Amino acid sequence: MTTPPRNAPARPRAGLPRLAAFDVDGTLINRHGVLTERTASALRALAAAGVVTALATGRPWPQAQSVVRQASGVSYAVCLNGAVVMDAVAGEQIADRAMTHIEAIEAAEIARKLVPDVRFGLDMADGRHVWEHDFAPVMPVDLLADISVDRVDDALGAVDGPVLTWLVHAPGVDTLTLIDELAPEMPLGTEIRPSGLDMAEIAAAGVSKSAGLEIICQRYGFDAADVLAFGDGLNDIDMLRWAGQAVAMSNAPDSVRDAADRVAPSNEHDGVAAVVEAILAPEGGPPAGCGGAFAAAPPDGRSDG
């Protein structure tokens, strides 16, 4: 931990969360990679009301910073699906969870043996991004524009220290099918899960968005019950099940909606802003279509299995 814990802000008024966590792609930003002014304004208003705000994203920190700058009230960023936690105000890392050199190599070797056509991208703990020449999954345009990548023939040969994540892509193989095939074979200390993009991700066992948010909660003495979380992807399910209040976007698949308490309008229609504006309103209710009294509603669609 490089930055000292902060004093907790004054408790927000009744009905507001103490921490609000937001996925980025498919949740906060639209398909063009844009954070609308309405959504940015809603996040600033939430922070002004005393709510600690955090991004919870599969993006590396450098590719999350543009959202932080636009929102301006965001205090933290859980990056790489929980492998890194950043103090977004100070721009300093407060936690990370990496695979050892040996764990990373063993996991990748198993994946390559079982799925010969697998291609790898690599996020090193020192901040480098290494992709094999034929690693070319579909990724957000703005992320590709920002990221600096070293291209190599064999990513395993580039591993020279701790690894935060392997991005695992096999052309023609569905991501969940790939995960089902590889998950039982992952070495001790590692696991494979959805990345949030059209590929799988290998990381240290126990790394998740919810685990990253737990670190932020510990700084303030918050509980999961104090957290409101928004997401749309398979990599958000653990966070949505963990948080006291969970909102899935209407553009999310059914399995993600089933993990949430409420469904918001899509990211293309400022769904996050609609919910935040509603809970900040004096009556503190949900927007049309969310159903029930949002702040105190019991889970009506969440599946905790």
C-alpha positions in Angstrom: 0.0 0.0 0.0 1.6 3.3 -1.1 -1.1 5.8 0.0 -2.4 6.1 3.5 -6.0 5.3 4.2 -8.3 8.3 4.0 -10.8 9.4 6.5 -14.2 8.2 5.5 -16.5 11.0 4.2 -19.5 12.0 6.1 -22.2 9.3 5.9 -24.5 10.1 2.9 -28.1 10.6 3.6 -30.4 7.6 4.2 -31.0 5.6 1.1 -27.6 6.3 -0.5 -24.8 3.7 -0.7 -21.4 4.5 0.9 -19.5 3.1 -2.1 -20.7 3.0 -5.7 -18.7 0.8 -8.2 -19.1 1.0 -12.0 -18.0 -1.3 -14.7 -16.7 0.8 -17.7 -17.3 -0.9 -21.1 -20.9 -1.6 -21.7 -21.9 0.2 -18.5 -20.5 3.7 -18.1 -19.4 4.4 -21.7 -21.4 3.8 -24.9 -20.4 1.7 -27.9 -18.3 4.6 -29.3 -16.2 4.7 -26.1 -17.8 8.0 -24.9 -18.7 8.9 -21.4 -21.6 11.2 -21.9 -21.8 14.5 -20.0 -25.0 13.3 -18.4 -23.3 10.2 -16.9 -20.2 12.1 -15.9 -22.4 14.7 -14.2 -24.3 12.0 -12.3 -21.0 10.5 -11.0 -19.8 13.9 -9.9 -23.1 14.5 -8.1 -22.9 11.1 -6.4 -19.4 12.0 -5.1 -20.6 15.4 -4.0 -23.3 13.7 -1.9 -20.6 11.8 0.1 -20.5 8.5 -1.8 -17.1 7.1 -2.5 -17.0 6.2 -6.2 -14.8 3.6 -8.0 -14.4 2.1 -11.4 -14.3 -1.7 -11.6 -13.0 -2.6 -15.0 -11.1 -5.2 -17.0 -9.0 -2.4 -18.4 -5.5 -1.7 -17.3 -5.0 1.5 -15.3 -3.7 3.6 -18.2 -6.8 2.8 -20.2 -9.1 3.6 -17.3 -7.6 7.1 -16.7 -9.5 8.8 -19.5 -12.8 7.9 -17.8 -11.4 9.0 -14.4 -10.5 12.4 -15.9 -13.9 12.9 -17.5 -15.9 11.9 -14.4 -13.6 13.9 -12.1 -15.3 12.6 -8.9 -14.0 9.0 -9.1 -11.7 8.1 -6.2 -10.6 4.6 -7.0 -10.1 2.2 -9.9 -10.2 -1.6 -9.6 -8.4 -2.6 -12.8 -7.7 -5.8 -14.7 -10.7 -7.4 -13.1 -9.3 -7.0 -9.6 -5.6 -7.7 -10.2 -4.7 -4.0 -9.5 -6.4 -1.4 -7.2 -5.5 2.2 -7.8 -6.0 5.4 -5.8 -7.4 7.4 -8.7 -6.9 10.8 -7.1 -3.2 10.2 -6.2 -2.6 8.0 -9.3 -0.9 5.5 -7.1 -1.3 1.7 -6.8 -2.6 0.5 -3.4 -2.7 -3.2 -4.1 -2.0 -5.9 -6.7 -2.3 -9.6 -7.0 0.1 -11.2 -9.6 0.9 -14.8 -10.6 4.5 -15.8 -10.0 6.7 -16.4 -13.0 6.3 -20.2 -12.5 2.5 -20.1 -12.0 2.1 -17.9 -15.1 4.3 -20.1 -17.4 2.6 -23.3 -16.1 -0.9 -22.0 -16.7 -0.1 -20.8 -20.2 1.7 -24.1 -21.1 -1.4 -26.1 -20.1 -3.7 -23.8 -22.1 -1.4 -24.2 -25.2 -1.3 -28.0 -24.8 -5.0 -28.4 -24.5 -6.0 -25.8 -27.1 -3.2 -25.7 -29.7 -4.7 -22.7 -31.6 -4.7 -20.5 -28.4 -3.2 -17.0 -28.7 -2.0 -15.0 -25.8 -1.9 -11.4 -24.6 0.1 -10.7 -21.4 -0.2 -8.0 -18.7 3.0 -7.9 -16.8 3.2 -6.6 -13.2 5.7 -3.9 -14.3 3.1 -2.4 -16.6 4.1 -3.9 -19.9 1.6 -5.4 -22.4 2.9 -8.2 -24.6 0.8 -9.7 -27.4 1.6 -12.5 -29.8 1.5 -11.4 -33.4 -1.6 -13.4 -34.1 -3.4 -12.3 -31.0 -6.2 -10.2 -32.5 -9.5 -10.4 -30.7 -12.1 -7.7 -31.0 -11.4 -4.9 -28.4 -12.8 -1.4 -27.8 -11.5 1.1 -30.3 -10.5 3.7 -27.6 -8.6 1.0 -25.7 -6.6 0.0 -28.8 -5.8 3.6 -29.5 -4.4 4.1 -25.9 -2.6 0.9 -25.2 1.1 0.4 -26.0 1.9 -3.2 -26.9 5.0 -5.2 -27.6 4.4 -7.8 -30.3 6.2 -11.1 -30.1 6.1 -14.6 -31.7 5.7 -16.4 -28.3 4.4 -14.6 -25.2 5.7 -17.4 -22.9 9.2 -16.4 -23.9 8.6 -12.8 -22.9 7.7 -13.7 -19.3 10.5 -12.4 -17.1 8.7 -11.6 -13.9 5.3 -11.6 -12.2 2.2 -11.6 -14.4 -1.1 -9.9 -13.6 -3.2 -11.6 -16.4 -3.0 -13.7 -19.4 -5.6 -12.8 -22.1 -6.5 -16.1 -23.8 -8.2 -16.2 -27.2 -8.8 -19.2 -29.6 -10.3 -18.3 -32.9 -13.6 -20.1 -33.5 -13.8 -21.3 -29.8 -16.5 -19.7 -27.7 -15.1 -18.1 -24.5 -17.2 -20.0 -22.1 -16.4 -23.3 -23.9 -12.7 -22.4 -23.6 -13.1 -21.7 -19.9 -15.0 -24.9 -19.3 -12.2 -26.9 -21.0 -9.3 -25.2 -19.2 -10.7 -24.4 -15.7 -10.2 -28.0 -14.3 -6.6 -28.1 -15.5 -5.4 -24.7 -14.2 -2.4 -25.1 -11.8 -2.7 -24.3 -8.1 -2.8 -20.6 -7.4 -4.4 -19.7 -10.8 -7.8 -19.6 -12.3 -9.4 -18.8 -15.7 -12.6 -16.7 -16.0 -14.3 -14.3 -18.4 -12.3 -11.2 -19.1 -15.2 -8.9 -20.1 -14.1 -9.0 -23.7 -14.5 -11.8 -26.3 -11.8 -13.9 -24.6 -10.9 -15.6 -21.4 -8.4 -14.4 -18.8 -6.0 -16.3 -16.5 -5.2 -14.6 -13.2 -4.1 -15.4 -9.7 -6.7 -17.5 -7.8 -9.2 -15.3 -5.9 -8.6 -12.2 -8.0 -12.0 -10.5 -8.8 -13.7 -7.2 -9.0 -15.3 -7.9 -5.6 -12.0 -8.7 -4.0 -10.6 -5.4 -5.3 -13.6 -3.5 -4.0 -13.1 -5.3 -0.6 -9.7 -3.6 -0.3 -11.4 -0.2 -0.8 -14.1 -1.1 1.8 -11.4 -2.0 4.3 -9.9 1.4 4.1 -13.1 3.0 5.2 -14.7 0.3 7.4 -17.5 -0.4 4.8 -19.3 -3.7 4.3 -20.5 -5.2 1.1 -24.0 -4.2 2.2 -22.8 -0.5 1.9 -22.0 -1.0 -1.8 -24.0 -0.3 -5.0 -22.5 -1.9 -8.1 -23.3 -1.5 -11.8 -22.3 -4.0 -14.6 -23.1 -5.6 -17.8 -20.6 -8.4 -18.4 -19.9 -12.0 -17.3 -16.9 -10.6 -15.4 -19.3 -8.4 -13.3 -21.3 -11.3 -11.9 -19.2 -11.8 -8.8 -19.3 -8.1 -8.1 -23.1 -7.9 -8.5 -23.7 -10.9 -6.3 -21.3 -9.5 -3.6 -22.7 -5.9 -3.5 -25.5 -4.9 -1.2 -27.4 -3.4 -4.2 -26.7 -4.5 -7.7 -27.8 -3.0 -11.0 -27.4 -4.8 -14.4 -27.7 -2.8 -17.6 -30.5 -3.8 -20.0 -27.8 -4.6 -22.6 -26.4 -7.4 -20.3 -27.0 -11.1 -20.9 -29.6 -12.9 -18.8 -27.0 -14.5 -16.5 -25.8 -11.0 -15.5 -29.3 -9.7 -15.0 -30.1 -12.7 -12.8 -27.2 -11.7 -10.5 -28.6 -8.2 -10.0 -31.4 -6.7 -8.0 -32.5 -4.2 -10.7 -32.1 -3.6 -14.4 -31.2 -0.2 -15.7 -31.7 1.3 -19.2 -28.8 0.4 -21.5 -25.4 2.2 -21.6 -26.6 3.7 -24.9 -29.4 5.4 -23.0 -27.4 6.7 -20.0 -28.7 3.9 -17.8 -26.2 4.6 -15.0 -27.2 8.3 -15.0 -30.9 7.4 -14.8 -30.4 5.3 -11.7 -28.0 7.7 -10.0 -30.3 10.7 -10.7 -33.2 8.8 -9.3 -31.5 7.8 -6.0 -30.2 11.3 -5.6 -33.7 12.8 -6.0 -35.4 13.8 -2.7 -37.7 10.8 -3.0 -34.8 8.4 -3.7 -36.7 6.1 -6.0 -35.7 4.2 -9.2 -36.2 5.4 -12.7 -39.1 4.2 -14.7 -38.7 0.5 -15.5 -36.5 -0.4 -12.5 -39.4 -1.3 -10.3 -39.8 -0.9 -6.5 -38.1 1.4 -4.0 -34.5 1.1 -5.3 -32.6 1.9 -2.1 -34.3 -0.6 0.1 -35.6 -3.2 -2.3 -35.1 -6.9 -1.5 -33.5 -8.9 -4.3 -36.1 -9.9 -6.8 -34.0 -11.3 -9.5 -30.6 -12.1 -8.0 -29.3 -15.6 -8.0 -26.6 -16.2 -5.4 -25.8 -19.8 -6.4 
